[in-house]
Amino acid sequence: MFKNTQKTTLIGLTALALGVLGLVIWRVDARPRTDDAYAYADTITVSPEVSGRIIAQPVHDNQLVQQGELLFRIDPATYEAALKQAQAKRAGLDRQIELTQRSVNAQKFSAGSAKAAIASAQADAKKAADTLHRLAPLLSQGFASAEEIDQARAANASAQSHLQSLQLQAKQAAAAVSGVDALVAQRAEIDAQIDIAKLNLAHTEVRAPFTGRVASLKTSVGEFVAAGKPVFTLIDTTHWYVIANFRETELKKIHEGTPARVWLMSDTGKTFDGQVDSISFGVLPDDGGSVMSGLPVVKRNINWVHVSQRFPVKIRVANPDPHLFRVGASAVATLQPR
C-alpha cells in the first residue's frame, strides 16, 4: 500500500513537473523575453556652422534643455563686419548703376537724335536728286542753263554726302549705347554675399534643435571652436527606445507594432509599455562571413554547436520615466505577440 502511494506521488510529481515545463516552454515561445537589452535614444553631435570663440554658454553638462534654447554663442564681430562690408559694396554699386543709367539714357537720346537727323537728311537728298533729274532734260531744250544744272548737281552731291555723314554718326551713337546688365549681375552676386553674411551671423547662435539633455560637455567660454567640429552631444529625450536582442528563432512572431513590456535594471519595480518599432535586418557574424579585399572570409573549422544568432529589435517606449531612462541603461524586454 505504501509503495503504491509512493508510486502515485512520484507519477503526480513527474506529471506536475512536465506540466510546469510545458507551461514555461509555452510562455517562452508565446512571449519571448530577453535581458540582453539596453535603453537607447537618438543623439546628435552639436557642431557650429561657423568658426569663432565662444563668448556665452548658458548650459552645463547633463542639463535638460528645451527646443530652441540657446546652447552657446560665438563672437559675432567678424560676421557683423562681413555683413556691413557686403552691404556697403551693394550701396556703392547701386550708386554706380544710377550714374551709369543716366549715361545710358543720354546715349540713347543722342542715338535718337541721330536717327531723326538722318530722316531729315534723307528728305533733303531726295529733294536734291529730284531737282537734278527734273532740270537735266531741260538743258538740251534751252529751258535750263548749264549753271543751274551744275548747281543742282552740287546740291545733290552735298545732300548725299551729308546723309552718309549722318548715317555714320548714327551708327557710332548706337554703338556707344551701353547698358547696366553687367552691373545688375554684380548686384545679384553681392545680394548673395549679403545673404551668406546674414546666415553666418545667425549661425553664431547655436540653439537646441529638440528637447534633450546635454552630454559630454567639455568646453567653456573662451574656447575657440571650428565649423563642423563637435562640441558636445545632445540626447533626444522626447523619444526613448529599448534595443532588445532576440534569437532569430523568435523573430517569426515579431512584427512592427507587436506590443511589448520593458523595465530597467535600475528599478525593476516599474514597467513600461511599448511596441516594436523595427527589426534589424543585419548583424556582423563573429564566426566568419566578414569581407576582406572583396572576398568573404570563412573559417576552416566548423563549430558543431549552433547557437542562434541574435538580432536587435527596436522597441519604442510609450511612457518613459525621464528620471530613469539613460542611454545604455540595462533593460529587460518581453514581447506579447497577438
Salt bridges, closest charged atoms under 4 A:
ASP29 OD2 - LYS253 NZ 2.80
GLU49 OE1 - HIS203 ND1 3.71
ASP94 OD1 - ARG187 NE 2.52
GLU98 OE1 - ARG95 NH1 3.27
GLU98 OE2 - ARG102 NH2 3.17
ASP130 OD2 - LYS126 NZ 3.12
ASP191 OD1 - ARG90 NH1 3.05
ASP191 OD2 - ARG187 NH1 3.15
GLU205 OE2 - ARG73 NE 3.10
GLU205 OE1 - ARG207 NH2 3.00
ASP236 OD2 - HIS239 ND1 3.85
GLU250 OE2 - ARG247 NH2 2.98
ASP273 OD1 - ARG261 NE 3.46
ASP321 OD2 - LYS270 NZ 3.12
